[in-house]
Amino acid sequence: MTAAMTATPVETDWRRLSPRMLVIHPFQEVVRAAPALIGLLFAGSSSGGEGHLWSLVGVGIMVLFGMLRWFTTTYRITAEHVQVRKGLLNRKVVTVPRDRVRTVDVTSHILHRLLGLARVEVGTGMSDRKRGGELKLDALSVAEAARLRVELLHRSPVADTPPEDIAATGVPAVVAGAPGADETELAVLRPQWIRYGPFTLSGLVAVGVIAGFLSRLASEGNVDLGQVGPVRETWRWLSAAALPLAVATVVLVLALFVGVASTIGYLLAFWNFRLTRHRGGTLHVTRGLVTTRATTVEERRLRGVEVSEPLLLRAVRGARLIAITTGLRVGQGAQRGGSMLLPPAPKAEAEAVAVRVLRGAGDPSPVTVPLTTHGSAAVRRRFTRAFGVHAAVTAVLLYCWLWSDLPSWPGLTMVALLPLTALMAADRARNLGHTLASGYLVSRTGSLVRRRVVLECDGIIGWNVERSFFQRRAGLVTLTATTAAGRQGYRVQDVALAEALRIAAAGSPGLLDPFLAGGDAVPAAEGQVRR
């Protein structure tokens, strides 16, 4: 995405967001500042001051700040650009060429839904990696959001189409989650998938949010949590109990809370989940119980899929499916971003949906094709790295025990965890694999999160060959396929140099020829090779 001041086209007027956002933005600002406002109320009251008056002043400032966003935000759509003008003191115009639009993400929180509004985010492949200059419209009416989606992704001139006529495009059906005549359903949430919710560990986020909120609230309000009755009694019981019993109790309570919170989070995030293919060449993902979300992706921008298996989810034979495409958020969690094509579900179902998303992808299917192992040198490297890190940490803890007041149990615990380290190293070695199948590069790696990446070779814009000091001694390299989609780089770890060059040459025929010395399988210079 590019942000620049551009000349004003005379044929299109600037439009404002829905006036109903004058309710949403002030409410959001007040909620965001709630801990500080509550703390101001408590602090002012406890010191004999008029804390309630200062809190009301703070609420008024937040409301005014939220209302100013409507007066200072306008947008327009021309034949070539989408533009958003925002800011009061720091005025900015964000301009996006229409041919760079990759995705349109429509989200409706509970307050949005009550007022018939939606938030629209336009993805271009750069906005989600560089947070400045993103194009976000909060909030539009549901009908206007649907019209905007069709106009930007389906290249349909619907700016003058009445809302009741948009039904023919299928967009309102996607927003509402109802089937459309011009859609093919690829996946839909099944009730039995909810059993995978506790194994996603998304409830850990809830634990962190609640702990952070309570801590900030106590800090702002000058409250000593240790003097609160339930907290004091719980701490007294844990202090009096034996250490193994106290640890087991805390772990059990935390596991139960995280499991319940993860299941609730699964229902809130993925209820009414549907994945459909539109005849206009797009994929639609709709989901959400309280907050609904509808993401539209151009299929011609799709470069592959990723089958992700976190350790706990893999233990119950579950997996999730993630899109590799430009314009979707990366690095923020697939559940929060728009790249999720299938929530945690049976692995067989994730693989079947991946095949349908890739339209079969040929024979053999890159989603299920057997992979080439990386050999004994790569296996030794997995064990060497795991035992090396384990030994270093153990040595530091034992040294601190001998020469400081640190108790002995951390070091002894690390010694006892040595078999677990060996199991993890073996699992990492077993999961290494790669192949080329039906025009796709397939790579698998990881243990805590095992990922099988299926990347279209036509979407690879370059190759990067890297060798560390220890890799050179082992005769191995790491081959990275660079692309404009997803994480921008997907690695084939610890393969022989000749095998890495074979993969790159087969994936991008002729690209490596100028970089090979005398036609041999030896690179003239180590580094990056791009189209």
C-alpha positions as CSV (number, residue, x, y, z in Angstrom):
1,M,0.0,0.0,0.0
2,T,1.2,3.5,-0.7
3,A,0.3,6.6,1.2
4,A,0.6,9.8,-0.8
5,M,-1.1,13.1,-1.5
6,T,-2.8,12.9,-4.9
7,A,-4.7,15.2,-7.2
8,T,-8.4,15.4,-6.6
9,P,-10.4,13.8,-9.3
10,V,-13.3,16.0,-10.3
11,E,-15.7,13.2,-11.1
12,T,-16.0,11.7,-7.6
13,D,-16.9,13.4,-4.4
14,W,-15.6,12.7,-0.9
15,R,-18.0,10.7,1.2
16,R,-18.3,10.4,5.0
17,L,-18.7,7.4,7.1
18,S,-22.1,6.5,8.5
19,P,-23.4,9.1,11.1
20,R,-24.2,6.1,13.3
21,M,-20.5,5.8,14.1
22,L,-20.9,8.8,16.4
23,V,-22.2,6.2,18.8
24,I,-19.5,3.6,18.2
25,H,-16.3,5.6,18.3
26,P,-17.0,7.5,21.6
27,F,-18.0,4.2,23.2
28,Q,-14.8,2.5,22.0
29,E,-12.6,5.3,23.4
30,V,-14.4,5.2,26.8
31,V,-13.9,1.4,27.0
32,R,-10.3,1.7,26.0
33,A,-9.6,4.3,28.7
34,A,-11.8,2.6,31.4
35,P,-8.9,1.4,33.7
36,A,-7.4,4.8,33.8
37,L,-10.8,6.5,34.4
38,I,-11.7,4.0,37.2
39,G,-8.3,4.5,38.7
40,L,-8.8,8.3,38.6
41,L,-12.1,7.9,40.3
42,F,-10.7,5.7,43.1
43,A,-7.6,7.8,43.6
44,G,-9.5,11.1,43.7
45,S,-12.1,9.8,46.2
46,S,-9.6,8.1,48.5
47,S,-7.6,11.3,48.8
48,G,-10.6,13.4,49.7
49,G,-10.8,15.0,46.2
50,E,-13.6,15.1,43.7
51,G,-12.5,12.0,41.7
52,H,-15.9,11.5,40.2
53,L,-15.7,15.0,38.6
54,W,-12.3,14.3,37.0
55,S,-13.6,11.0,35.8
56,L,-16.6,12.7,34.1
57,V,-14.1,15.2,32.5
58,G,-12.1,12.2,31.2
59,V,-15.2,10.6,29.8
60,G,-16.1,13.8,28.1
61,I,-12.7,14.1,26.5
62,M,-12.9,10.5,25.2
63,V,-16.3,11.1,23.8
64,L,-15.2,14.3,22.0
65,F,-12.1,12.5,20.7
66,G,-14.3,9.7,19.3
67,M,-16.7,12.1,17.6
68,L,-13.9,14.0,15.9
69,R,-13.0,10.9,13.9
70,W,-16.3,11.2,12.0
71,F,-15.8,14.9,11.2
72,T,-12.2,14.3,10.1
73,T,-12.6,11.1,8.1
74,T,-13.8,10.9,4.5
75,Y,-13.2,8.5,1.6
76,R,-13.9,8.1,-2.1
77,I,-13.5,5.5,-4.9
78,T,-12.4,6.5,-8.3
79,A,-11.8,4.4,-11.4
80,E,-8.2,4.0,-10.4
81,H,-7.8,4.5,-6.6
82,V,-9.4,4.1,-3.2
83,Q,-8.6,7.0,-1.0
84,V,-9.1,7.7,2.7
85,R,-8.6,11.2,4.2
86,K,-8.2,11.4,8.0
87,G,-6.6,13.3,10.8
88,L,-7.1,16.7,12.4
89,L,-3.7,18.2,13.3
90,N,-1.8,15.6,11.2
91,R,-3.8,15.5,8.0
92,K,-3.1,12.4,5.9
93,V,-4.5,10.9,2.6
94,V,-4.1,7.2,2.1
95,T,-4.2,6.2,-1.5
96,V,-4.5,2.6,-2.7
97,P,-4.5,1.7,-6.5
98,R,-7.5,-0.5,-7.2
99,D,-5.4,-3.1,-9.1
100,R,-3.4,-3.7,-5.8
101,V,-6.5,-4.6,-3.8
102,R,-6.1,-8.3,-2.7
103,T,-8.7,-8.8,0.0
104,V,-11.6,-7.1,1.7
105,D,-12.3,-7.9,5.3
106,V,-15.7,-7.0,6.8
107,T,-16.1,-7.1,10.6
108,S,-19.1,-6.4,12.7
109,H,-18.8,-6.2,16.5
110,I,-21.8,-6.4,18.7
111,L,-22.4,-2.7,18.7
112,H,-21.9,-2.5,15.0
113,R,-24.5,-5.2,14.5
114,L,-27.0,-3.4,16.7
115,L,-26.6,-0.3,14.6
116,G,-26.4,-2.1,11.2
117,L,-22.8,-1.1,10.6
118,A,-19.6,-2.9,9.6
119,R,-15.9,-2.1,9.5
120,V,-14.1,-2.6,6.2
121,E,-10.3,-3.2,5.9
122,V,-8.8,-3.3,2.4
123,G,-5.7,-5.5,2.1
124,T,-3.0,-4.9,-0.5
125,G,-0.2,-7.2,0.6
126,M,1.8,-4.4,2.3
127,S,-0.6,-2.8,4.8
128,D,-0.5,-5.8,7.2
129,R,3.3,-5.8,7.5
130,K,3.8,-2.1,7.7
131,R,1.2,-0.7,10.0
132,G,1.4,2.9,8.7
133,G,-1.0,4.0,6.0
134,E,-3.5,1.1,6.3
135,L,-6.9,1.6,4.7
136,K,-9.7,1.0,7.2
137,L,-13.2,2.3,7.1
138,D,-15.0,2.2,10.4
139,A,-17.9,2.3,10.2
140,L,-20.0,1.9,7.0
141,S,-23.6,0.6,6.7
142,V,-23.8,-3.1,5.9
143,A,-25.2,-2.4,2.5
144,E,-22.4,0.0,1.7
145,A,-19.8,-2.5,2.9
146,A,-21.3,-5.2,0.7
147,R,-21.3,-2.8,-2.3
148,L,-17.7,-1.8,-1.6
149,R,-16.6,-5.5,-1.5
150,V,-18.2,-6.2,-4.9
151,E,-16.8,-3.1,-6.5
152,L,-13.2,-3.6,-5.3
153,L,-12.8,-7.4,-5.7
154,H,-15.2,-8.4,-8.4
155,R,-14.4,-5.3,-10.4
156,S,-18.1,-4.6,-10.6
157,P,-19.3,-1.0,-11.1
158,V,-22.0,-1.1,-8.4
159,A,-21.5,2.4,-6.9
160,D,-24.9,3.3,-8.2
161,T,-26.7,0.0,-7.6
162,P,-29.5,0.1,-5.1
163,P,-28.9,-2.0,-2.0
164,E,-31.8,-4.3,-2.7
165,D,-30.2,-5.2,-6.1
166,I,-26.8,-6.3,-4.6
167,A,-28.4,-9.6,-3.7
168,A,-27.6,-10.8,-7.2
169,T,-23.9,-10.6,-6.5
170,G,-24.0,-12.9,-3.5
171,V,-22.2,-10.5,-1.2
172,P,-25.1,-10.0,1.3
173,A,-25.4,-13.8,1.5
174,V,-21.8,-14.0,2.5
175,V,-22.2,-11.3,5.1
176,A,-25.2,-13.0,6.6
177,G,-23.8,-16.5,6.3
178,A,-26.6,-17.7,4.1
179,P,-25.9,-19.8,1.0
180,G,-25.9,-18.0,-2.3
181,A,-26.9,-19.3,-5.8
182,D,-23.5,-18.3,-7.2
183,E,-21.4,-19.9,-4.5
184,T,-19.9,-23.4,-4.0
185,E,-19.6,-24.4,-0.3
186,L,-16.2,-25.8,0.5
187,A,-16.4,-26.2,4.3
188,V,-18.9,-25.5,7.1
189,L,-18.4,-25.8,10.9
190,R,-19.6,-29.1,12.4
191,P,-20.6,-29.3,16.1
192,Q,-18.2,-32.2,16.8
193,W,-15.3,-29.9,15.9
194,I,-15.9,-28.0,19.1
195,R,-14.0,-30.7,21.0
196,Y,-10.8,-29.3,19.5
197,G,-11.4,-26.0,21.3
198,P,-9.6,-26.8,24.6
199,F,-6.5,-27.9,22.6
200,T,-6.0,-24.5,20.9
201,L,-4.8,-22.8,24.1
202,S,-6.3,-19.6,23.0
203,G,-7.6,-19.3,26.6
204,L,-4.1,-18.3,27.6
205,V,-4.8,-15.0,25.9
206,A,-7.8,-14.6,28.1
207,V,-5.7,-15.3,31.2
208,G,-3.2,-12.7,30.2
209,V,-5.9,-10.1,29.4
210,I,-7.7,-10.6,32.7
211,A,-4.5,-10.5,34.7
212,G,-3.3,-7.4,32.9
213,F,-6.6,-5.6,33.4
214,L,-6.8,-6.4,37.1
215,S,-3.2,-5.4,37.6
216,R,-3.7,-2.1,35.8
217,L,-7.0,-1.5,37.6
218,A,-5.3,-2.1,41.0
219,S,-2.4,0.1,40.1
220,E,-4.6,3.0,38.9
221,G,-6.9,2.7,41.9
222,N,-4.0,2.2,44.4
223,V,-5.6,-1.1,45.5
224,D,-3.5,-3.8,47.3
225,L,-4.7,-7.1,45.9
226,G,-3.0,-8.9,48.8
227,Q,-5.6,-7.4,51.1
228,V,-8.6,-8.6,49.1
229,G,-10.4,-11.4,51.0
230,P,-10.5,-14.2,48.4
231,V,-6.9,-13.4,47.2
232,R,-5.6,-13.3,50.8
233,E,-7.3,-16.6,51.7
234,T,-6.1,-18.4,48.6
235,W,-2.5,-17.3,49.1
236,R,-2.7,-18.3,52.7
237,W,-3.9,-21.8,51.8
238,L,-1.2,-22.2,49.1
239,S,1.5,-21.1,51.5
240,A,0.4,-23.6,54.1
241,A,0.1,-26.5,51.7
242,A,3.0,-28.8,50.6
243,L,4.9,-27.5,47.5
244,P,3.9,-30.5,45.3
245,L,0.2,-30.1,46.3
246,A,0.3,-26.3,45.8
247,V,1.9,-26.6,42.3
248,A,-0.5,-29.4,41.3
249,T,-3.5,-27.3,42.4
250,V,-2.4,-24.2,40.5
251,V,-1.6,-26.2,37.4
252,L,-5.0,-28.0,37.5
253,V,-7.0,-24.9,38.1
254,L,-5.1,-23.0,35.4
255,A,-5.6,-26.0,32.9
256,L,-9.3,-26.1,33.6
257,F,-9.7,-22.3,33.2
258,V,-7.7,-22.3,30.0
259,G,-9.6,-25.3,28.6
260,V,-13.0,-23.6,29.3
261,A,-11.8,-20.2,28.1
262,S,-10.4,-21.8,24.9
263,T,-13.6,-23.6,24.2
264,I,-15.6,-20.4,24.7
265,G,-13.1,-18.6,22.4
266,Y,-13.5,-21.2,19.8
267,L,-17.3,-20.8,19.8
268,L,-17.1,-17.0,19.7
269,A,-14.6,-17.0,16.9
270,F,-15.8,-19.8,14.6
271,W,-19.5,-20.2,15.2
272,N,-21.4,-20.1,11.8
273,F,-18.1,-20.7,10.0
274,R,-18.4,-21.1,6.2
275,L,-15.9,-21.3,3.4
276,T,-17.3,-20.8,0.0
277,R,-16.0,-20.1,-3.6
278,H,-17.7,-17.3,-5.6
279,R,-18.0,-17.7,-9.3
280,G,-16.4,-14.2,-9.6
281,G,-13.0,-15.8,-8.7
282,T,-13.0,-15.2,-4.9
283,L,-13.0,-17.2,-1.7
284,H,-15.3,-16.1,1.1
285,V,-14.8,-16.9,4.8
286,T,-17.5,-16.0,7.2
287,R,-17.5,-16.7,11.0
288,G,-18.3,-15.3,14.4
289,L,-21.0,-15.5,17.1
290,V,-20.9,-12.1,18.8
291,T,-18.5,-10.4,16.4
292,T,-19.1,-11.5,12.8
293,R,-16.4,-11.4,10.2
294,A,-16.4,-11.9,6.5
295,T,-13.2,-12.1,4.5
296,T,-13.0,-12.2,0.7
297,V,-9.8,-13.3,-1.1
298,E,-9.0,-13.2,-4.8
299,E,-8.1,-16.7,-5.9
300,R,-5.7,-15.4,-8.4
301,R,-3.7,-14.0,-5.5
302,L,-3.7,-17.3,-3.6
303,R,-0.2,-18.9,-3.7
304,G,-0.8,-22.0,-1.6
305,V,-2.0,-23.3,1.8
306,E,-0.4,-24.2,5.1
307,V,-1.6,-27.1,7.3
308,S,-0.7,-26.1,10.8
309,E,-0.6,-28.7,13.7
310,P,0.2,-27.2,17.1
311,L,1.5,-29.9,19.5
312,L,-1.7,-30.4,21.6
313,L,-3.9,-30.2,18.6
314,R,-1.7,-32.8,16.8
315,A,-2.0,-35.1,19.8
316,V,-5.8,-35.4,19.2
317,R,-5.3,-35.6,15.4
318,G,-6.4,-32.1,14.7
319,A,-5.1,-29.4,12.4
320,R,-6.0,-26.0,11.0
321,L,-5.8,-24.6,7.4
322,I,-4.2,-21.3,6.6
323,A,-4.1,-19.4,3.3
324,I,-0.9,-18.3,1.7
325,T,-1.9,-15.1,-0.1
326,T,-1.1,-11.5,-0.3
327,G,-3.1,-9.0,1.6
328,L,-3.8,-11.0,4.7
329,R,-2.4,-10.4,8.2
330,V,0.6,-12.4,9.2
331,G,2.5,-12.5,12.5
332,Q,-0.6,-11.7,14.6
333,G,-2.1,-15.1,14.9
334,A,-4.1,-16.9,12.3
335,Q,-7.2,-16.8,14.5
336,R,-7.0,-13.1,14.8
337,G,-6.0,-12.5,11.2
338,G,-8.0,-13.2,8.1
339,S,-5.8,-16.0,6.8
340,M,-7.7,-18.9,8.5
341,L,-9.4,-21.1,5.9
342,L,-10.5,-23.8,8.3
343,P,-10.6,-23.6,12.2
344,P,-9.1,-26.5,14.3
345,A,-10.8,-29.6,12.9
346,P,-9.8,-33.2,12.1
347,K,-6.6,-33.3,10.1
348,A,-8.2,-35.4,7.4
349,E,-10.9,-32.7,7.0
350,A,-8.2,-30.0,6.8
351,E,-6.4,-31.9,4.0
352,A,-9.6,-32.4,2.1
353,V,-10.5,-28.7,2.3
354,A,-6.9,-27.9,1.2
355,V,-7.4,-30.0,-1.9
356,R,-10.7,-28.3,-2.7
357,V,-9.2,-24.9,-2.2
358,L,-6.4,-25.7,-4.6
359,R,-8.9,-27.2,-7.1
360,G,-7.4,-30.7,-6.9
361,A,-3.8,-29.4,-7.6
362,G,-3.0,-32.4,-9.8
363,D,-1.9,-36.0,-9.2
364,P,-0.1,-36.7,-6.9
365,S,-1.8,-34.1,-4.6
366,P,0.9,-31.9,-2.9
367,V,-1.3,-31.9,0.3
368,T,-0.8,-35.6,0.9
369,V,2.2,-36.6,-1.2
370,P,5.0,-38.5,0.7
371,L,8.0,-36.2,1.5
372,T,11.7,-36.8,1.0
373,T,13.6,-37.0,4.3
374,H,16.6,-34.9,5.0
375,G,19.1,-37.6,5.9
376,S,21.3,-38.5,8.8
377,A,23.2,-35.2,8.9
378,A,20.0,-33.2,9.4
379,V,19.0,-35.7,12.2
380,R,22.3,-35.3,14.0
381,R,21.9,-31.5,13.8
382,R,18.5,-31.6,15.4
383,F,19.9,-33.6,18.4
384,T,23.1,-31.5,18.6
385,R,21.2,-28.2,18.8
386,A,18.7,-29.6,21.3
387,F,21.3,-31.1,23.6
388,G,23.6,-28.1,23.3
389,V,20.9,-25.7,24.4
390,H,19.8,-28.0,27.2
391,A,23.3,-28.5,28.5
392,A,24.0,-24.7,28.5
393,V,20.9,-23.9,30.5
394,T,21.5,-26.8,32.9
395,A,25.1,-25.6,33.5
396,V,24.1,-22.1,34.2
397,L,21.4,-23.2,36.7
398,L,23.8,-25.6,38.5
399,Y,26.5,-22.9,38.6
400,C,24.1,-20.4,40.2
401,W,23.1,-23.1,42.7
402,L,26.7,-23.8,43.7
403,W,27.8,-20.1,43.9
404,S,24.7,-18.2,44.8
405,D,21.5,-18.6,46.9
406,L,19.5,-20.1,44.0
407,P,17.8,-23.3,45.1
408,S,18.8,-26.6,43.6
409,W,15.5,-27.7,42.1
410,P,15.7,-25.6,38.9
411,G,19.0,-27.3,37.9
412,L,17.8,-30.8,39.0
413,T,14.5,-30.2,37.0
414,M,16.5,-29.5,33.8
415,V,18.5,-32.7,34.3
416,A,15.3,-34.7,34.7
417,L,13.9,-33.1,31.5
418,L,16.7,-34.5,29.4
419,P,14.6,-37.4,28.0
420,L,11.9,-34.8,27.0
421,T,14.6,-32.9,25.1
422,A,15.6,-36.0,23.3
423,L,12.0,-36.8,22.4
424,M,11.5,-33.3,21.0
425,A,14.7,-33.5,19.0
426,A,13.6,-36.9,17.5
427,D,10.2,-35.4,16.7
428,R,11.8,-32.4,14.9
429,A,14.0,-34.7,12.9
430,R,11.0,-37.0,12.0
431,N,9.0,-34.0,10.8
432,L,11.6,-32.7,8.4
433,G,10.7,-33.3,4.8
434,H,10.2,-31.7,1.3
435,T,9.3,-32.4,-2.3
436,L,8.1,-30.9,-5.5
437,A,4.7,-32.1,-6.7
438,S,2.3,-30.9,-9.4
439,G,3.9,-27.5,-9.6
440,Y,4.1,-26.9,-5.9
441,L,7.0,-26.8,-3.4
442,V,6.0,-28.8,-0.3
443,S,8.0,-28.3,2.9
444,R,7.3,-29.6,6.4
445,T,9.1,-28.6,9.6
446,G,8.5,-28.0,13.3
447,S,7.6,-29.8,16.5
448,L,5.8,-27.5,18.9
449,V,3.9,-26.3,15.7
450,R,4.3,-28.7,12.8
451,R,3.7,-26.9,9.5
452,R,3.2,-28.4,6.1
453,V,3.5,-25.6,3.5
454,V,2.2,-26.1,0.0
455,L,3.6,-23.2,-2.1
456,E,2.9,-22.7,-5.8
457,C,6.1,-22.5,-7.7
458,D,4.8,-19.8,-10.0
459,G,4.4,-17.6,-6.9
460,I,8.1,-18.0,-5.9
461,I,10.0,-14.8,-6.9
462,G,13.4,-15.8,-5.6
463,W,15.6,-18.3,-3.7
464,N,17.9,-17.7,-0.8
465,V,20.6,-20.2,0.1
466,E,22.1,-19.8,3.6
467,R,24.8,-21.7,5.4
468,S,25.9,-21.1,9.0
469,F,29.3,-22.2,10.3
470,F,27.9,-25.4,11.8
471,Q,25.9,-26.1,8.6
472,R,29.0,-25.9,6.5
473,R,30.7,-28.4,8.7
474,A,27.7,-30.7,8.3
475,G,27.4,-30.1,4.5
476,L,23.9,-28.7,4.8
477,V,22.2,-25.5,3.8
478,T,18.8,-23.8,4.4
479,L,16.9,-23.0,1.2
480,T,14.3,-20.2,1.5
481,A,11.7,-19.7,-1.2
482,T,10.7,-16.0,-1.2
483,T,7.3,-14.9,-2.2
484,A,5.0,-11.9,-1.9
485,A,2.4,-13.9,-0.1
486,G,2.0,-15.0,3.5
487,R,5.2,-15.0,5.6
488,Q,7.1,-13.9,2.5
489,G,9.7,-16.7,3.0
490,Y,9.2,-20.4,3.4
491,R,12.2,-22.6,4.3
492,V,13.5,-26.0,3.5
493,Q,15.8,-26.6,6.5
494,D,19.0,-28.5,6.6
495,V,19.3,-30.2,3.1
496,A,22.4,-31.0,1.1
497,L,23.6,-28.2,-1.2
498,A,23.1,-30.3,-4.3
499,E,19.5,-31.1,-3.2
500,A,18.8,-27.4,-2.5
501,L,20.0,-26.5,-6.0
502,R,18.0,-29.2,-7.6
503,I,14.8,-28.0,-5.8
504,A,15.5,-24.4,-6.9
505,A,16.3,-25.4,-10.5
506,A,13.2,-27.6,-10.8
507,G,10.9,-25.0,-9.1
508,S,12.2,-22.1,-11.3
509,P,13.7,-23.6,-14.4
510,G,16.6,-21.5,-15.8
511,L,16.7,-19.0,-12.9
512,L,19.9,-20.4,-11.3
513,D,21.9,-21.0,-14.5
514,P,23.8,-17.6,-14.4
515,F,24.7,-18.3,-10.8
516,L,26.3,-21.8,-11.3
517,A,30.0,-22.1,-11.8
518,G,30.9,-23.9,-15.0
519,G,27.5,-25.7,-15.1
520,D,28.3,-27.6,-12.0
521,A,26.0,-27.9,-9.0
522,V,28.1,-25.3,-7.1
523,P,26.8,-21.7,-6.6
524,A,29.1,-19.0,-7.9
525,A,28.1,-16.9,-4.9
526,E,26.1,-17.7,-1.9
527,G,23.1,-15.5,-1.3
528,Q,19.8,-14.5,-2.9
529,V,18.6,-15.4,-6.4
530,R,15.5,-13.5,-7.6
531,R,13.5,-13.3,-10.8
